[in-house]
Amino acid sequence: MSSLLENHLPLSSNSSDIKASHYILCMQPDFDTKTISAKLFILCTLPIACEPMEQPGLLPKRLADSVEDNMAHGVLDMNNISIKSISLVLCDEKDLLSYWNPAIVRNNPVLTKHFFASGRNYIEFEETTWFIHFKCPRKSPFLICIEYVTSNAGVSISWREDEQGNPCFFTCGSAINNRSLLPYQDTPSALATWEAFVVVEDKYSVSMSSDGSAVDIPIDTDLLRLFNTEPFSNNFMSNCKDTKPKKCLYFYCSLSLPLATMAIAVGVWSVETLNCAKISQKEAERKMLPNCYPEDITESCLHGGTHAFNSEFVNNKDTSHPMKLPVPGLDINDVLHNNELQSSVPVSGKRSSESTSKPSGSVGNLPSSLVYPTSLSHRLEPLRQFLPHCLAAAEELLGPHPCPRLEIVVLPQSYASLGLASPNLIFLAQCIATAADSSMFLRIAHEISHAWFGIIIGAEDWTEEWLSEGFATMAEELIYEKAYRFTCSQAFENSKFGR
């Protein structure tokens, strides 16, 4: 029994006693030491009736005896992080209340800088392998600042080189979630929003779970002063004065989500905008049908590649145009070069006026981008063709996309997973993104479906994590088949017009 408990991930944070509502992460990666220097501001609130902690046994023994005093006690999960200090930020209560208001989108870098410049009172803390405990006055809301440095041994972050030898790092969705990236309340029921300031050299691109693309914040004297208000030996952003030009990028997420869903990737990579034109499902399906079929053909069943026809057509024995639909496993490029397949679809024919109907949800309004190592550009054309159709198919099946944008990052070969979905961001392995066999794109449909199952709708606790995987596995086949038909339909159209 003891060995079983030792293998379980400790759940130490006391989110029922102190709620972390908002995180502001200010970070600067160091690719030489493979560490991240960071300041983390956490906006916290207390329950109306400030009850003593129900489980004092979680506290270090030295501090457990003081649980009845007039102090609030907070516990945050972490691992392989070196804490330099924890301080109480002495900012205006009105600013805190306005930022704490759930009706306000917390995406104000000007007000955030005001928090940085405020005075501090250092508070007592004690850290262990798996959590950090701190004490603060009983008032709500309050803002704390944690200065820390990550370790190159932390398993939440992978420091690698891409195919061109450029350094990069990314969060990897490990068994301990993001505990090696930042201290936070690591439980599915602890929901929060976040902001981030990331300082990197100009040559790097940064992808992060964020409602919008990165906003470039000028690194001026005021910003340097704000970040260097505390007299630590390793002042944050102190290296910004060196000869290498740097930039500060700002991100924010307005969805209240577990911090375990946050992801970040930094590398010397190319960024391109996807051409996500509006697509009609019925139009795409009819383009796949030979023109000898009557206009009143019933709706097709997209699962399994079979179709149902009305009785009049079933009695028609004309087989001069056998229906040959693409099947999973067929290379998309084969659609353009397979003569037998091309012969089964007309190059001209009358289309029903119904074919111009618009889908209920449209990917045309979803800003989408693709990030990848530059050397992979020529191998990603099938992915570029498939992604807009996959998004359209997902919206046809599940409704409008719940996130304001989507950024897909193709990671280096050292990425030890097939894919990872987070808010507005998806990581893909190269073996999926560059696959010649389009059946591998089934994984893309799986990750896209997680926006509905796993992000917007999440688990109440860790025992329910399997539910989102089950829903995504069910939806991936339906999305994939719809998307594949859309993609092949476009390929035929391009073939007709010699595009």
N, C-alpha and C positions, 0 to 999 in steps of 0.2 A: 504493500500500500504506500509506503514512504517513497519507494522508487517511482511510483506512478505520479505522486504529487510533485516530485522533483523535476519531472519532465514537463509539467504544465507551466504555461506562461503566467507569472505572478500578476494579479490584478489588484494593484495597491491604491490607485487614485480614489479619492473620496468625493466623487461628483455629487453625491447626495448632500454633502455638507457645504461644499464650495463649488459653484458652477463657473467654469471658464467659458465666457460667452464669446470672446473675440481674441484672436491672436494677431500680433504684428511682428513678423519675423524680419530682422535685418541681418543679412548674411553676406560673407565674402569668402569664397572658396580659395584655398591655396593648393594648387596642383603639385607643388614641390613636396610639401609635407603630407598631402592628401588629408587635409583637415579643413574644417569650416569654422571661422570665427564668427560669432553671432551675438546679437542682443535680441531677446524675446520679450515683448511687452504683452501681458495677459490681462484682459479686462475681466474681473471676477465679480460675482454677486453672491450674497449669502441668503439662506432661507429667511422668511419673515420672522419666524421664531427660531432664534439662533440656538439650536439645541447642541449640547456637547456631542462630540463624535461618538457614534454607536460602537465602533470597533477600535478602541484605543490600542489593542494589541498590534495593530499595523504600524504604530509609531515606534521610533527608536526608544529604548528604555529610558534614556536620559530625558526625553521630552514627554514621554507618556504620562509622567506624574503631574504634568502641568496642564492636563486637558481640561481641568475645571477652572482654570484662571480666566481672566477677561480677555483672552486672545483667541482669534480664529486660527484654525490649523488646516493647512492645505497639503495634499500629497499628490505629486505628479509622477507618472511613469516615465522611465528613461533607462538607457543602458549605454555604457561606454561613452559617457559625456563628462567632461571636467567642468564643474561649476565654479566660476570665479567669484560671483557675488549675486545676491538677491536684494533688491531695494524696493521700497514703497515710493511710487511716483507722486510727488506733491503737486498735482495739477488742480485746476479749478473744478469744483464739483459739478457746475453747470455743463462744462465740456464733457465730463464723464457721463452725465445723465443723457445728454443729447446723443452721445455715441452709443450708449447702452440701449436707447430706444429701439425696439425691434422693427419699427416702421421705417427707420432710417437705413439706407444702404451705406454700409461702412466702407466707403471708398474715397476718403478725403485725405490725400497725402499732405495737404497744408496743415490740417488739424493734427495729423499724425506727427508732423515735425514739431508742433507745439508740445506734444507729449515728450518728445525727445529732449527738448530744452528745459523741461521743468526740473525742479530740485528733487533730491532723493533722500530718503532715510533708509539706511541699510538695516536689514532685519536678519534675525537668526535663522539658520537653516542647517540641515544635516543631510548628507547624501549617502546612499548605499548603492549596491550593485544595480538594483532594479527600480529605485524610486528616490525622490528627493522630498524632504519634509521641511516646511517653513511655517513661521508664525507671523501673524499680522493683526492689527487692531480690528475689532468687530465693527466694521462699517460697510455699507453697501451702496453703490458699487465702489470698487477700488481697483487700482492699476498697479501691477508689480512689473519690475524689469529684471530679467535673468540674463546675466552675461555668462557665456560658456564657450567652450571649444570642443568640437567633436574629435573622435579618435579614428585613426586609420584602421583600427580593428573593428569598428562598428559595422554590423552586418546589414544595416538598413540602407547603406550607401555603397555603391560599386564604383570604384575608381579604375578606369580602363583607358586603353588607347583604341582609336578607331582604325579603319583599314589604311588610312593615310598617315598613321603614326601620331595623330594629334591627341592630346589628353582630353578626357571627358569624364563626367560622372553622372550617375542617375540613381534615383531611389529604385529599389528592386522588389518592393512588396514582400519582404522577408517574413519569417515566422514571428518576428517581434515587431512587425509593422514599422512605424517611423520612430521608434524609441531611440535609435542612434542618431537621428537627425535633430530632434528637439524634445524637450520635456513637455508632456501634455497629458491630458486625461484620456487614457487609451481604453475606452469602452464604447461599444456601439451606441449606447444611450446618451453619451456626452456629446451633444451637437454644438458646433460653433462655426462662426465665420472667420475669415482670415485675410490679412494683407501681407505683402512681402516686398522688401527692397533687396535686390540682389546686385552686388557689385562685381563686375567681371571685366576682363580686358575687352577692347573693342571687337576683336576678332571672334569672340564667342557669341553664339546664339543661346538663348535661355527659353526653355519651354516649361510651363508650370500650370497647375490646375488653377485656372483663373477665368473670370467671366469675359474678360477682354484680352486682346493681345498686349504684349509688353509696352508700357509707357516709359519713354526715356526721360529720366529726371536729371537735369544738368547738375553735375558735381561742382558746385561753387563753394566759395569760402563759408557761406552760412551753413551749407549742408555738412561740410567737414567739421565745423564748430559744433553743430548739433550732435553729430555722432561721436565726437571726442570730448564730451562733457565730463566724463569720469576718468580719474587719473590712474588708469590701468597701464601696466607695462606694455601690453599688446593692444594699443588703442585701435579700435575698429576703424577701418578705412585709412589707417595711417600710411599704407602703401600706395594710396592714390596719388602721392606726390612723386612717385618714381617716374622713370622715363617711359614706361609703357602706358599708352593712353587707356583709360578705363571709362566705363559707363555704369550708371545706376539705373536698373530697370524695376518698374513698379507693377505689381500684380495685386488682384483682389478677387475674392470669391464671396458672393452675397448669399449663397445657399448655406443654410446651417447643416453641417455634415460632421461626421466623425473625422478627426484629424488623420486617422489612418488612411483616409481616401486621398489625401494630398500627395502629389507627386511632382518631381522636378527633374529635368535633364538639361545638362549644359555641355556644349561641344562646339567644335568648329564645323558647322553644318550648313547646308543650303536650306532655305525656306521658300516655298512657293505656294501660291494661292490656287486652290482647286477650282476648276470650272464646273460649278454645280448648277447646271441649267434645270429649270422646272421640267418635270417629266410626268406624263400621264400614264398610269398603269394600263388602261384599256388600249391606248394608242400603241404602246409597246407590245402588248400581247397580240393585237390584230396584225401588226407588222410581221409577226412570226407565222401567220396562217396563210396558206396558199389562197390565191384570189378566187378559186373555184368554189370555196365554201360560202354558203349563203350569209346574207347580212344579219339574219336573226339567229345566228349561232348563240347558244347559251354561254353563260360565263364559264370560264375554264376552271378546272380544279388544279391548283398549282402544285399540289403535293403529289409526288410520284410521277409527274409528267403525263398523266392521262387527262382526257377531255370528255365532257358529256355533250351530246348533240341532241337536237330536237328529233322527234320521231320521223318527220319528213326527210330529214337528211340521212338518218340511219338507214332508211329504205333505199336511198340512192346508192347504187353499187359502183358508181364511178370511182375508180381507184387510180386514175391517171396522175393524180397528184397526191401520193402518199404523204402523210404528215410525218415529218422527221424533226423532232425538237432536240435542242442541245441537251446533253446529259451531264451531270456532275462528273468531273474528271477530264473533260475535254478542254484542251488548251484554247483560250479565247482567240489566239491568232489563227487557229485552225478554221475558225468560222470564215475567215477571209480567203482561205486557200483550199478548203475542202470542196471539190466540185460537186460531190454527191449531195452535200448538205446545202450548197447554194442552189442546186436545182430544185430543191423542195420548197423554196420560197420565191415568190414572184418578184421580178424586178420592177413591175408596175402593176397597177390594179386600183380599183375603186376602193376608197376608204369611207367608212360610215361617218356621218357628221358627229356621231357619238364619240368618235375617237379623239375629239379635241377637248373632251371633258377634263377638268383639272382634278387632281387628287385632293383629298380633304386636308392633307398635310403636304407641304412642299419643301424640299431641300433647298430650293432656290433662295430662301430667306435665311439660311443657316451659313454664316461665314465659316469656311473650312480651309485648312492649310495642311501641307505635307512638309515634314522636316526630315532630312536624311543626310548621311555622309555624301559628299559631292561625287565620289567615285561610283556611287550606285545609281546615278541619275538615269543612265541608259537602260537599266534593268527594271525600272519601276513603271514602264508604260502600261502594262496590263493592270497594275494597281491603280494608276491614275484613271483608267477607263472604268474600273469596277467600283471605286469608292463612291462617286456621286450616285450611281444606281443603287448601291447598297443602302445608302442613307435614304434615298427615295422609297425603297422597298420597306425599310424599317418604319418609315412614317406612314406608309400605306397600311401597314399591319397594326402598328401600335399607337398611331396618332402623332401629332407634332412633337418634334424633338424637345425634350425637357430642358436642355441646356442652351445657352445663348450662342455658343460657337463650338467648333470641334477642331482640335489640332492632333494630327497623327504623327508620331515620331518613330522612325525606323532606326532602331538602336544597333550598335556594332554586334559582330558575331558573338562576342563574349556574353551577351545578354542571356541569362540562364532561364528564360521562360519563353512561352509562345506569344503572350500578350498580357497587357494589364490595362484595365479601364479605370479612370479617375474622372472627376468633374471636368468636362470640356477638354479632356486630354486622353489619348490612347497611346500606349507603347506597343510596338510590334517588333517581333523578331525578324531578322533578315530572311530566314528560311520561309517565312510566311509571305513577306512583302515582295520578295523577288522570285517566288515560285512560278515556274512555267506551267505547272499543272494547276488550273484554276480551282480545283477542289480544295486546295489549301486555304483558299479565301473564305472557307467556312468559318475559320477562326476569326476573321474580321467581322463577320456577321455576329458572332458570339460576343465580341467585345463591344460592338456598337449597341447591342441589345441591353448591355449592362447599364446604359444610361437610364433605362426604365426599371430594370430589375437589379438592384444592388447599390444604386446611387440615390435616385429620387425615392425609391422604395427600398429600405434597408432592413437589416436584421435588428430585432430588439435586443438580442444579446448574442454572444459568440456561438451558442448552440444552434442558432437559426441561419448561420452563414451558408449552409448547403442549399437553402431554399432559393437564393438568388442564382446560384449556379444551375439549379434545376430549371428555373424559368428561362435562363439564357440558353441553355442547351435545347430546350423545347423550341424557342423562337429562332435559333440560328438557322435551322433547316428551312423554315418558311421564308425567312429573310433572304437566305442565300439563293433559293430557287427563283424567287421574284427578281432579285438583283441580276441573276445570270441571264434571265430572259430579257431584261432591260438592256443589258450589256450587249448581248448577241444581236438584238434588234438594231441598236445603234451601229454595230459593226456592219450589218447588212446595208444599212442606209449609206454609210460611208463608202462601202464597196460600190454601190450603185452610182454614186456621184464622183467616184474616183478620188476621194479624200485621202 
